[in-house]
């Protein structure tokens, strides 16, 4: 698997990979106690495994790594963009408005764990 795409190598611990990705995409370190929220399969077939942790990250201080995309689509031209363009804090109900429908189970798992 390609770690640069948020996936991890077969011999890599998934939580270690998630912590690395969080830091690369936000500039913040994920530390403390981690709650396993399980895994879901998105409509695309991609499996997402998630953890929750308690922390205090100021969205105004978010810094992200970049990725290359084809833009406009099917043009053959590529541009470099931040993987994350901004961060915001949401309560659970508001978060449901912004995430993929199939990811709502992860929020349900978080609520059950708390």
C-alpha distances in whole Angstrom, upper triangle without the diagonal:
4,6,9,9,9,6,6,5,7,10,10,13,12,15,15,12,14,17,15,14,18,19,18,18,22,23,24,23,22,25,27,27,24,24,21,22,20,17,18,16,17,19,16,14,12,12,14,15,17,20,23,25,29,29,31,29,31,30,32,30,27,25,22,19,19,17,18,19,21,25,27,25,25,27,25,25,23,24,22,22,22,19,21,25,27,27,30,31,31,33,31,33,33,29,29,30,27,24,23,25,22,22,25,25,23,26,28,26,27,31,31,30,32
4,5,6,7,6,6,7,10,12,11,14,13,16,15,11,13,16,13,12,16,17,15,16,19,20,22,21,21,24,26,27,24,25,22,23,21,18,19,18,18,20,17,16,13,14,14,16,18,20,23,25,28,28,29,27,29,27,29,28,24,22,18,16,15,13,15,16,19,22,24,22,23,24,22,23,20,20,18,19,18,16,19,22,24,25,28,29,30,32,31,33,32,28,29,30,26,23,23,25,23,22,25,25,23,26,29,27,27,31,32,31,33
4,5,5,5,5,6,10,12,10,12,11,13,11,8,10,12,10,9,12,13,11,13,16,17,18,18,18,20,23,23,21,22,20,21,20,18,19,18,18,21,18,17,14,14,14,14,16,18,20,22,25,24,26,24,26,25,26,24,21,19,16,13,14,13,15,17,20,23,25,24,25,26,24,24,21,20,18,18,17,14,17,20,22,22,25,26,28,30,29,31,30,26,27,28,25,22,22,25,23,21,24,24,22,25,27,26,25,29,30,28,30
4,6,7,8,10,14,15,13,15,14,15,14,10,12,13,10,9,12,13,10,11,15,16,18,18,18,21,24,25,22,24,22,22,22,20,20,19,19,21,18,18,15,15,15,16,17,19,21,23,25,25,26,23,25,23,24,23,19,17,13,10,10,9,11,13,17,20,22,21,22,23,21,20,17,17,14,14,13,11,14,17,20,20,24,25,27,29,29,31,29,26,27,27,24,22,21,25,23,21,25,25,23,25,28,27,26,30,31,30,32
4,5,8,11,14,16,14,16,13,15,15,11,11,14,12,9,12,14,11,11,15,17,18,19,19,22,25,25,22,23,21,21,20,17,17,16,15,17,14,14,11,12,12,14,15,18,20,22,25,24,26,23,25,23,24,23,19,17,14,12,11,9,11,12,15,18,20,19,20,22,20,20,17,16,14,14,13,10,13,16,19,19,22,24,25,28,26,28,27,23,24,25,21,19,18,21,20,18,22,22,20,23,26,25,25,28,29,28,30
4,7,10,13,15,12,13,10,12,12,8,8,11,9,6,9,12,10,10,13,15,16,16,15,19,21,21,18,19,17,17,16,14,15,15,14,17,15,14,11,11,9,11,12,14,17,18,21,21,23,20,22,21,23,22,18,17,13,12,13,11,14,15,18,21,23,22,23,25,24,23,20,19,17,16,14,11,13,16,18,18,20,22,23,25,24,26,25,21,22,23,20,17,17,20,18,16,19,20,17,20,23,21,21,25,26,25,26
4,7,9,12,10,11,9,11,11,8,9,12,11,9,12,14,13,13,17,18,19,18,17,20,22,22,19,19,17,17,16,13,14,14,14,17,14,13,10,9,9,10,12,15,18,20,23,23,25,23,26,24,27,25,21,20,17,15,16,14,16,17,20,23,25,23,24,27,25,25,22,22,20,19,18,14,16,20,21,21,24,25,25,27,26,28,27,23,24,25,22,19,18,21,18,17,20,20,18,21,23,22,22,25,26,25,27
4,6,8,6,8,7,10,9,6,9,11,10,10,13,15,14,15,18,19,19,18,17,19,21,21,18,19,17,18,16,14,16,16,17,20,18,16,13,12,11,11,13,15,18,20,23,24,26,24,27,26,28,26,23,22,19,17,18,17,19,20,23,26,29,27,28,30,28,28,25,25,22,22,20,17,19,23,24,24,26,27,28,29,28,30,30,26,26,28,25,22,22,24,21,19,23,22,20,23,25,23,23,27,27,25,28
4,5,5,8,9,12,11,9,12,14,13,13,16,18,17,18,21,22,22,21,20,22,24,23,21,22,19,20,19,17,19,18,20,22,20,18,15,14,14,14,16,18,21,23,26,27,29,28,30,29,32,29,26,25,22,20,20,19,21,23,25,29,31,29,29,31,29,29,26,27,24,24,23,20,22,26,28,27,30,30,31,33,31,34,33,30,30,32,29,26,25,27,24,23,26,25,23,26,28,26,26,30,30,28,31
4,6,8,9,13,12,11,14,16,15,16,19,20,20,21,24,25,25,23,22,23,25,24,21,22,19,20,18,16,18,18,20,22,20,18,15,14,15,14,17,19,22,24,28,28,31,30,33,32,35,33,29,28,25,23,24,23,24,26,28,31,34,31,32,34,32,32,29,30,28,28,26,23,25,29,30,30,32,32,33,34,32,35,35,31,31,33,30,27,26,28,24,23,26,25,23,26,28,25,26,30,29,28,31
4,7,9,12,11,11,14,16,15,16,19,20,20,22,25,25,25,22,21,22,23,23,20,21,19,21,19,18,21,21,23,26,24,21,19,17,17,16,18,19,22,24,27,28,31,30,33,32,35,33,30,28,26,24,25,24,26,28,31,34,36,34,35,37,34,35,32,32,30,29,28,25,27,31,32,31,33,33,34,35,33,36,36,32,33,35,32,29,28,30,27,25,28,27,24,28,29,26,27,31,30,28,31
4,6,9,7,7,10,12,11,13,16,17,17,19,21,21,21,18,17,18,20,19,17,19,17,19,17,17,19,20,22,25,23,21,18,16,15,14,15,16,19,20,24,24,27,26,29,29,31,29,26,25,22,21,23,22,24,26,29,32,35,33,34,36,34,33,30,30,27,27,25,22,24,27,28,27,29,30,31,32,30,33,33,29,30,32,30,27,26,28,25,23,26,25,22,25,27,24,24,28,28,25,28
4,6,5,6,9,10,11,12,14,16,17,18,20,21,20,17,15,16,17,16,14,15,13,15,14,14,18,19,21,24,23,21,18,15,14,12,13,13,16,17,20,22,24,24,27,27,30,28,25,24,22,22,24,23,26,28,31,34,36,34,35,37,36,35,32,31,29,28,25,22,23,27,27,26,28,28,28,29,28,31,31,27,28,31,28,25,25,27,24,21,24,22,20,22,24,21,21,25,24,22,24
4,5,5,6,9,10,10,12,14,15,16,18,19,18,16,14,15,16,15,12,13,11,12,11,11,14,15,17,21,20,18,14,12,10,8,9,10,13,15,19,20,23,22,25,25,28,26,23,23,20,20,22,21,24,25,29,31,33,31,33,35,33,33,30,29,27,25,23,20,21,24,25,23,25,25,25,26,24,27,27,24,24,27,24,21,21,23,20,18,20,19,16,19,21,18,18,22,22,20,22
4,5,5,6,9,10,10,12,14,15,16,17,15,13,10,11,12,12,9,10,9,11,11,12,15,17,19,23,22,20,17,14,12,9,8,8,11,12,15,16,19,19,23,23,26,24,21,21,19,19,22,22,25,27,30,32,34,33,35,37,35,35,31,30,27,26,23,20,20,24,23,21,23,22,23,24,23,26,26,22,23,26,24,21,21,23,21,18,20,19,15,18,20,17,16,20,20,18,20
4,5,5,6,9,10,11,12,14,16,16,14,12,10,11,13,13,11,13,13,15,15,15,18,20,22,25,24,22,19,16,14,12,12,11,13,13,17,17,20,19,22,23,25,23,20,20,18,18,20,21,24,26,30,32,34,33,35,36,35,34,30,29,26,25,22,19,20,23,23,22,24,24,25,26,25,29,28,25,26,28,26,23,24,26,24,21,23,22,19,21,23,20,20,23,24,21,23
4,5,5,6,9,10,10,12,14,15,14,12,11,13,15,16,13,15,14,15,15,14,17,18,19,22,21,19,16,14,12,10,11,11,14,15,18,18,20,19,22,22,24,22,19,18,16,15,17,17,21,22,26,28,31,29,31,32,31,30,27,26,23,22,19,16,17,21,21,20,23,23,24,26,25,28,27,23,25,27,24,21,21,24,22,19,22,21,18,20,23,20,20,24,24,22,24
4,5,5,6,9,10,10,12,13,12,11,9,11,14,14,11,12,11,12,13,12,15,16,17,21,20,19,15,13,10,8,8,8,11,12,15,15,17,16,19,19,22,20,17,17,15,15,17,17,21,22,26,28,30,29,31,32,31,30,27,26,23,21,18,15,15,19,19,17,19,19,20,22,21,24,23,20,21,23,20,18,19,21,19,16,19,18,15,17,20,17,16,20,21,19,21
4,5,5,6,9,10,11,11,10,7,6,8,11,12,10,13,13,14,15,16,18,20,21,24,23,22,19,17,14,12,10,9,11,10,13,13,15,14,17,17,20,18,15,15,14,14,17,18,22,24,27,29,32,31,33,34,33,32,28,27,23,21,18,16,15,19,18,17,19,19,21,22,22,25,24,21,23,25,22,20,21,24,22,19,21,21,17,19,21,19,17,21,22,20,21
4,5,5,6,9,10,10,10,8,8,11,14,16,14,16,16,17,18,18,20,21,22,25,23,23,19,17,15,14,13,13,14,14,16,16,17,16,18,18,20,18,15,14,12,12,14,16,19,21,25,27,30,29,31,32,31,29,26,24,21,19,16,14,15,18,18,17,20,21,23,25,24,27,26,23,25,26,23,21,22,25,24,21,23,23,20,21,24,22,21,25,26,23,24
4,5,5,6,8,10,10,10,10,13,16,17,15,17,16,17,17,16,18,19,19,22,20,20,16,15,13,12,12,12,14,14,17,16,17,15,18,17,19,17,13,12,10,10,12,13,16,18,22,24,26,26,28,29,28,26,23,21,18,16,13,11,11,15,16,15,18,19,21,23,22,25,24,20,22,23,20,18,19,22,21,18,21,21,18,19,23,21,20,23,25,23,24
4,6,5,6,8,7,7,7,11,14,15,13,15,15,15,17,17,18,20,19,23,22,21,18,17,14,13,11,11,11,11,13,12,14,11,14,13,16,14,11,11,9,10,13,15,18,20,24,25,28,27,29,31,30,28,25,23,19,17,13,11,10,14,13,12,15,15,17,20,20,23,21,18,20,21,18,17,18,21,20,17,19,20,17,18,21,20,18,21,23,21,22
4,6,5,5,5,5,7,10,14,16,15,17,18,19,20,20,22,23,23,26,25,25,21,20,17,16,15,14,14,13,15,13,14,11,13,13,15,12,10,9,8,9,13,15,19,21,25,26,29,28,31,32,30,29,25,23,19,17,13,12,11,14,14,13,16,17,20,22,23,26,24,21,23,25,21,20,22,25,24,21,23,24,20,21,24,23,21,24,26,24,24
4,6,6,8,9,11,14,18,20,18,20,20,21,22,21,22,23,22,25,23,24,20,20,17,17,16,16,17,17,18,16,17,14,15,15,16,13,10,8,6,6,9,11,15,18,21,23,25,25,28,28,27,25,21,19,15,14,11,9,10,13,14,14,17,19,21,24,24,27,25,22,24,25,21,20,22,25,24,21,24,25,22,23,26,25,23,26,29,27,27
4,6,8,10,11,15,18,20,18,20,20,20,21,20,21,21,20,23,21,22,19,19,16,16,15,16,16,16,18,16,16,13,14,12,14,12,8,7,4,6,8,10,14,16,20,21,23,23,26,26,26,24,20,18,14,12,8,6,6,9,10,10,14,16,18,21,21,24,22,19,21,21,18,17,19,22,22,19,21,23,20,20,24,23,21,25,27,25,26
4,5,8,10,14,17,19,17,19,20,20,22,21,22,24,22,25,24,25,21,21,18,18,16,16,15,15,15,13,12,9,10,9,10,8,5,5,5,8,11,14,17,19,23,23,26,26,29,29,29,27,23,20,17,14,10,9,7,9,9,8,11,13,16,19,20,23,21,18,21,21,18,17,20,23,23,20,22,23,20,20,24,23,21,24,26,25,24
4,7,10,13,16,19,18,21,22,22,24,24,25,27,26,29,27,28,24,24,21,20,18,18,17,16,16,13,13,9,11,10,11,8,6,5,6,8,12,15,19,21,25,26,28,28,31,31,31,28,24,22,18,16,12,12,10,12,12,11,14,16,19,22,23,26,24,21,24,25,22,21,24,27,27,23,25,26,23,23,27,26,23,26,29,26,26
4,6,9,13,16,15,18,19,20,22,23,25,26,26,29,28,28,25,24,20,19,17,15,14,12,12,10,9,7,9,10,12,9,7,8,10,12,15,18,22,24,28,29,31,31,34,35,34,31,28,25,21,19,15,14,13,15,13,12,14,15,18,20,21,24,23,20,23,24,21,21,23,26,26,23,24,25,21,21,25,24,21,24,26,24,23
4,6,10,13,13,16,17,19,21,22,24,26,26,30,29,28,25,23,20,18,16,14,13,11,11,9,10,9,12,13,15,12,11,12,12,14,18,20,24,26,30,31,33,33,36,37,36,34,30,27,24,22,18,17,15,18,17,15,17,17,20,21,22,26,24,22,25,26,23,22,25,27,27,23,24,25,21,21,25,23,20,23,25,22,22
4,7,9,9,12,14,15,18,19,21,24,24,28,27,27,23,21,17,15,13,10,9,7,9,8,10,10,13,14,17,15,13,14,14,16,19,21,25,27,31,32,34,34,36,37,37,35,31,29,26,23,20,18,16,19,18,15,16,16,18,20,20,23,23,20,22,24,22,21,23,25,24,20,22,22,18,18,21,19,17,20,21,19,19
4,7,8,12,14,16,19,20,23,26,27,30,30,29,26,23,20,17,14,11,10,7,8,8,11,12,15,17,20,17,16,17,18,19,23,25,29,31,34,36,38,38,40,41,40,39,35,33,29,27,23,21,20,23,21,18,19,18,20,21,21,25,25,22,25,27,25,23,26,28,27,23,24,23,20,20,22,20,17,20,21,18,18
4,6,10,13,15,18,20,23,26,28,31,32,30,27,24,21,18,15,11,10,7,7,8,11,13,17,19,22,20,19,21,21,23,26,28,32,34,37,39,41,40,43,44,43,42,38,36,33,30,27,24,23,25,24,21,21,19,21,21,21,25,25,23,25,28,26,24,27,28,27,23,24,23,19,19,21,19,16,19,19,16,16
4,7,10,13,15,18,21,25,26,30,30,29,26,23,20,16,13,10,8,6,7,10,14,16,19,21,24,23,22,23,24,25,28,30,33,35,38,40,42,41,43,45,44,43,39,38,34,32,28,26,24,27,25,22,22,20,21,20,20,24,24,22,24,27,25,24,26,27,25,22,22,21,17,17,19,16,14,16,16,13,13
4,6,9,12,14,18,21,22,26,27,25,22,19,16,13,10,6,6,5,8,11,14,16,19,20,24,22,21,22,22,23,26,27,31,32,35,37,39,38,40,42,41,40,37,35,32,30,26,23,22,25,23,20,21,19,19,19,18,22,23,20,21,24,23,21,22,23,22,18,19,17,14,15,16,13,11,14,15,11,12
4,6,9,12,15,19,21,24,25,24,21,18,15,11,9,5,5,6,9,13,16,18,21,22,25,25,23,24,24,25,28,29,32,33,36,37,39,38,40,42,42,41,38,36,33,31,28,24,23,26,24,21,21,19,19,18,16,20,21,18,19,23,22,19,21,21,19,16,16,14,11,12,13,10,8,11,11,8,10
4,6,9,12,16,18,22,22,21,18,15,12,8,6,5,7,9,13,16,19,20,23,23,27,26,24,25,24,25,27,27,31,31,34,36,38,36,38,40,40,39,36,35,33,30,27,24,23,26,25,22,22,20,20,19,17,20,22,18,19,22,21,18,19,19,17,14,15,13,10,11,12,9,9,12,11,9,12
4,7,9,13,15,19,20,18,16,13,10,7,5,5,7,10,14,16,19,20,23,23,26,26,24,25,24,25,27,27,30,30,33,34,36,34,36,39,38,38,35,34,32,29,26,23,22,25,23,21,20,19,18,17,14,17,19,15,15,19,18,15,16,16,13,11,11,9,6,8,9,6,6,10,9,8,11
4,7,11,13,17,18,16,14,10,8,6,6,7,10,14,17,20,23,23,26,25,29,29,26,27,25,26,27,27,29,29,32,34,35,33,35,38,37,37,35,34,32,30,27,23,23,26,25,23,23,22,20,20,17,20,21,18,17,20,19,16,16,16,13,11,12,9,7,10,10,8,9,13,12,11,14
4,7,10,13,14,12,10,7,5,4,6,9,12,16,19,22,24,24,27,26,29,29,26,26,24,24,25,24,27,27,29,31,32,30,32,35,34,34,32,31,30,28,25,22,22,25,25,23,23,22,21,21,18,20,21,18,17,20,18,15,14,14,10,9,11,9,8,11,12,10,12,15,15,15,18
4,6,10,11,9,8,6,5,7,9,12,15,18,22,24,26,25,28,26,30,29,26,27,25,25,25,24,26,25,27,29,30,28,29,32,32,33,31,30,29,27,25,21,21,24,24,23,23,22,21,21,18,19,20,17,15,18,17,13,11,11,7,7,9,8,8,11,12,11,13,16,16,16,19
4,7,8,6,6,4,6,9,12,15,18,22,25,27,29,28,30,28,31,31,27,28,25,25,25,23,24,23,25,27,28,25,27,30,30,31,29,29,28,26,25,21,21,24,25,24,24,24,23,23,20,21,22,19,17,19,17,14,11,11,7,8,11,10,11,14,15,15,17,19,20,20,23
4,5,5,5,6,7,11,13,17,19,22,25,27,28,27,29,26,29,30,26,26,24,24,23,21,22,21,22,24,25,22,24,27,27,28,26,26,25,23,22,19,19,22,23,22,23,23,22,22,20,20,20,17,15,16,15,11,8,9,6,7,11,11,12,15,16,16,18,20,21,22,24
4,5,7,9,11,15,17,20,23,26,29,30,31,30,31,29,32,32,29,29,26,26,25,22,23,21,22,23,24,21,22,25,26,27,26,26,26,24,24,21,21,23,25,24,25,25,24,25,22,22,22,19,17,17,16,13,9,9,8,10,13,14,15,17,18,19,21,23,24,25,27
4,6,9,11,15,17,21,23,27,30,30,32,30,31,29,31,31,28,27,24,24,22,20,20,18,19,21,21,18,19,23,23,24,23,23,23,22,22,19,20,22,24,24,25,26,25,27,24,24,24,21,19,20,18,15,11,12,11,12,16,16,17,20,21,21,23,25,26,27,29
4,6,9,13,16,20,22,26,29,30,32,30,32,30,33,33,29,29,25,25,24,21,22,20,21,24,25,21,22,25,25,27,25,26,25,24,24,20,22,25,26,26,27,28,27,27,25,25,25,22,20,21,20,16,13,14,11,13,16,16,16,19,20,20,22,25,25,26,28
4,6,10,13,17,20,23,26,27,29,27,29,27,30,29,26,25,22,21,21,18,19,19,20,23,24,21,22,25,25,26,24,24,23,22,21,17,19,22,23,23,24,25,24,26,23,24,24,20,19,21,18,15,12,14,11,11,15,15,15,18,19,19,20,23,24,24,27
4,7,10,14,17,20,23,25,27,26,28,26,30,29,25,25,22,22,22,20,22,21,24,26,27,24,26,29,28,29,27,27,25,24,22,19,20,23,24,23,24,24,23,24,22,23,23,20,19,21,19,15,13,14,11,10,14,13,12,16,17,16,18,21,21,21,24
4,6,10,13,16,20,21,23,22,25,23,26,26,22,22,20,20,20,19,21,21,24,26,27,25,27,29,29,29,26,26,24,22,20,17,17,20,21,19,21,21,20,21,18,20,20,17,16,18,16,13,11,13,10,8,12,11,9,13,15,13,15,18,18,18,21
4,7,11,14,17,19,22,21,24,23,26,25,22,23,20,21,22,21,24,24,27,29,30,28,30,33,32,32,29,29,26,24,22,18,18,22,22,20,21,20,20,21,18,21,21,17,17,20,18,14,14,15,12,10,13,11,9,12,14,12,13,16,17,15,18
4,7,10,14,16,18,18,21,20,23,23,20,21,19,20,22,22,24,25,28,30,31,30,32,34,34,33,30,29,27,24,21,18,17,21,20,18,18,17,17,17,15,18,19,15,15,18,16,13,14,15,13,10,12,11,7,10,12,10,10,13,14,13,15
4,7,10,13,16,16,19,19,23,22,19,21,20,21,23,24,27,27,31,32,34,33,35,37,37,36,33,31,28,26,23,20,19,22,20,18,18,17,17,17,15,18,19,16,17,20,18,15,17,18,16,13,14,12,9,10,13,10,9,12,13,11,13
4,7,10,13,13,17,17,21,20,18,20,20,21,24,25,28,29,32,33,35,34,37,39,38,37,34,32,29,27,23,20,19,21,19,16,16,14,14,14,13,17,17,14,16,19,17,15,17,18,17,14,14,13,10,10,12,10,7,11,12,10,10
4,6,10,11,15,16,20,19,17,19,19,21,24,26,29,30,34,35,37,36,39,40,40,39,35,33,30,27,24,21,19,22,20,16,16,14,15,15,15,19,19,16,18,21,20,18,20,22,21,17,17,17,13,13,15,13,10,13,14,11,11
4,7,10,13,15,18,17,17,19,20,23,26,28,31,32,36,37,38,38,41,42,42,40,37,35,31,28,25,23,20,22,20,16,15,13,14,14,15,18,19,16,19,22,20,20,22,24,23,20,19,19,16,15,17,15,12,14,16,13,11
4,6,10,12,15,14,14,16,18,21,24,26,30,31,35,35,37,37,40,41,41,39,36,33,30,27,23,21,19,20,18,14,14,12,14,15,16,20,19,17,20,22,21,20,23,25,25,21,21,22,18,17,20,18,15,17,19,16,15
4,7,9,12,11,12,15,17,20,23,26,29,31,34,35,36,37,40,41,40,38,35,32,29,26,22,21,18,19,16,12,12,10,13,14,17,20,19,17,21,22,20,21,24,26,26,23,23,24,20,19,22,21,17,19,22,19,17
4,6,9,8,8,11,13,17,20,22,26,27,31,31,33,33,37,37,37,35,31,28,25,22,18,17,14,15,12,9,10,9,13,15,17,20,18,17,20,21,19,19,23,25,26,22,22,24,20,19,22,22,19,20,23,21,20
4,5,6,7,11,13,17,20,23,26,27,31,30,32,33,36,37,37,34,31,28,25,21,18,18,14,14,11,8,9,9,13,16,18,21,18,17,21,21,19,20,24,26,27,24,24,26,23,21,25,25,21,23,26,24,23
4,5,5,9,11,15,17,20,23,24,27,27,29,29,33,33,33,31,28,25,22,18,15,15,11,11,7,5,6,8,11,15,17,19,16,15,19,19,16,17,21,24,25,22,22,24,22,20,24,24,21,23,26,25,23
4,6,9,12,16,18,21,23,25,28,27,29,30,33,33,34,31,28,24,21,18,15,16,12,11,8,7,9,11,15,18,21,22,19,18,22,21,19,21,24,27,28,25,26,28,25,24,27,28,25,26,30,28,27
4,6,10,13,16,19,23,24,28,27,29,30,34,34,33,31,27,24,21,18,14,15,12,12,9,9,11,13,17,20,22,24,22,20,24,24,21,22,25,28,29,26,27,29,26,25,28,28,25,27,30,29,27
4,7,10,13,16,19,21,24,24,26,27,30,31,30,28,24,21,18,15,11,11,9,9,7,7,10,12,16,19,21,23,20,18,22,22,18,19,22,25,26,23,24,26,23,22,26,26,23,25,28,27,26
4,7,10,13,17,19,22,22,25,26,29,28,28,25,22,18,15,12,9,10,8,9,9,10,13,16,19,22,24,26,23,21,24,24,20,21,23,27,27,24,26,28,25,25,28,28,26,28,31,29,29
4,6,10,13,15,19,19,22,23,25,25,25,22,19,16,12,9,6,6,6,7,9,10,14,17,20,23,24,26,23,21,23,23,19,19,21,25,25,22,24,26,23,24,27,27,25,28,30,29,29
4,7,11,13,17,18,21,21,24,24,22,20,16,14,10,8,6,6,8,10,12,14,17,20,23,26,27,29,26,23,26,25,22,21,22,26,26,23,26,28,25,26,29,29,27,30,32,31,31
4,7,10,13,15,17,18,20,20,19,16,13,10,6,5,4,5,8,10,13,15,19,22,24,27,28,30,27,24,26,26,22,21,22,26,26,24,27,28,26,27,31,30,29,32,34,33,34
4,7,10,12,15,15,17,17,16,14,10,8,6,6,6,6,10,11,15,17,21,24,25,29,29,30,28,25,26,25,22,21,21,25,24,23,26,28,26,27,30,30,29,32,35,34,34
4,7,9,12,12,14,14,12,10,6,6,4,6,9,9,12,14,17,20,23,27,28,31,31,32,30,27,28,27,23,23,23,26,26,25,28,30,28,30,33,33,32,35,37,37,38
4,6,9,8,10,11,10,8,5,6,6,7,10,10,13,14,18,20,24,27,28,31,31,31,29,26,27,26,22,21,21,24,24,24,27,29,28,29,32,33,32,35,37,37,38
4,6,6,7,7,6,6,4,6,9,10,14,14,17,17,21,24,26,30,31,34,33,34,31,29,29,27,24,23,23,26,26,26,29,31,30,32,35,35,35,38,40,40,41
3,5,7,6,8,6,6,6,9,10,14,15,17,16,20,23,26,29,30,33,33,33,30,28,29,27,24,24,23,26,27,27,30,32,31,32,35,36,36,38,41,41,42
4,6,5,8,7,8,9,12,13,16,17,19,18,22,25,27,30,31,34,34,34,31,29,29,27,24,24,24,27,28,28,30,33,32,33,36,37,37,39,42,42,43
4,5,8,8,9,11,14,14,17,17,19,19,22,25,28,31,31,34,33,33,30,28,28,26,23,23,22,24,25,26,29,31,31,32,35,36,36,38,40,41,42
4,6,8,10,13,16,17,20,20,22,23,26,29,31,34,34,37,36,36,34,32,31,29,27,26,24,27,27,28,31,33,33,35,37,38,38,41,43,43,44
4,5,8,11,15,16,20,20,23,23,26,29,32,35,36,39,38,38,36,34,33,32,29,28,27,30,30,31,34,36,36,37,40,41,41,43,45,46,47
4,7,10,13,16,19,20,23,23,27,30,33,36,37,40,39,40,37,35,35,33,30,29,28,31,31,32,35,37,36,38,40,41,41,44,46,46,47
4,7,11,13,17,18,21,21,24,28,31,34,35,38,38,39,36,33,34,32,29,29,28,31,32,31,35,37,36,37,40,41,40,43,45,45,46
4,7,10,13,14,17,18,21,25,28,31,32,36,36,36,33,31,32,30,27,26,26,29,30,29,32,34,33,34,38,38,38,40,43,42,43
4,7,10,12,15,15,18,22,25,28,30,33,34,34,31,29,30,29,25,25,25,29,29,28,31,34,32,33,36,37,36,39,41,41,41
4,7,9,12,12,16,19,23,26,28,31,32,33,30,27,29,28,24,24,24,28,28,27,30,32,30,31,35,35,34,36,39,38,39
4,6,9,8,12,15,19,22,24,28,28,29,26,24,26,24,21,21,21,25,26,24,27,29,27,28,32,32,31,33,36,35,35
4,5,6,9,12,16,19,21,25,25,27,24,21,23,23,19,19,20,24,24,22,25,27,25,25,29,29,28,30,33,32,32
4,7,9,11,15,18,20,23,23,25,22,19,21,20,17,16,17,21,21,19,22,24,21,22,26,26,24,27,30,29,29
4,6,8,11,14,16,20,20,22,19,16,19,18,14,14,16,20,20,18,20,22,20,20,24,24,23,25,28,27,27
4,7,11,14,16,20,21,22,19,17,19,18,14,15,18,21,22,20,22,25,22,22,26,27,25,27,30,29,29
4,7,11,13,17,18,20,16,15,18,16,13,15,17,21,22,20,21,24,21,20,24,25,23,24,28,27,26
4,7,10,14,15,17,14,12,15,15,12,13,16,20,21,18,19,21,19,18,21,22,19,21,25,24,23
4,7,10,12,14,11,10,13,13,11,13,16,19,21,18,17,20,18,16,20,21,18,19,23,22,21
4,7,10,12,9,9,12,13,11,13,17,19,20,17,16,19,16,14,17,18,15,16,20,19,18
4,6,8,6,5,9,10,9,11,15,16,18,15,14,16,15,12,15,16,14,14,18,18,16
4,6,5,6,9,10,11,12,16,16,18,15,13,15,14,10,13,15,12,11,15,16,14
4,5,5,6,9,10,11,13,13,15,12,10,12,11,7,9,11,9,8,12,13,12
4,5,5,7,10,11,13,13,15,13,10,13,13,9,11,14,12,11,14,16,15
4,5,5,7,9,12,13,16,14,11,15,14,11,13,16,14,14,17,19,18
4,5,5,6,10,11,13,10,9,12,11,8,11,14,12,12,16,17,16
4,5,6,8,8,10,9,6,10,10,8,10,13,12,12,15,17,17
4,6,8,9,12,11,10,13,14,12,14,17,16,16,19,21,21
4,7,9,12,10,10,14,13,12,15,17,16,17,20,21,21
4,6,8,6,7,11,10,10,13,14,14,15,18,19,20
4,5,5,7,10,10,11,13,15,16,17,19,21,22
4,5,6,8,10,11,12,14,15,16,18,20,21
4,6,7,9,10,11,13,14,16,17,19,20
4,5,6,7,9,10,11,13,15,16,18
4,5,5,6,9,10,11,12,14,16
4,5,5,6,9,10,10,12,14
4,5,5,6,9,10,10,12
4,5,5,6,9,10,11
4,5,5,6,9,10
4,5,5,6,9
4,5,5,6
4,5,5
4,5
4
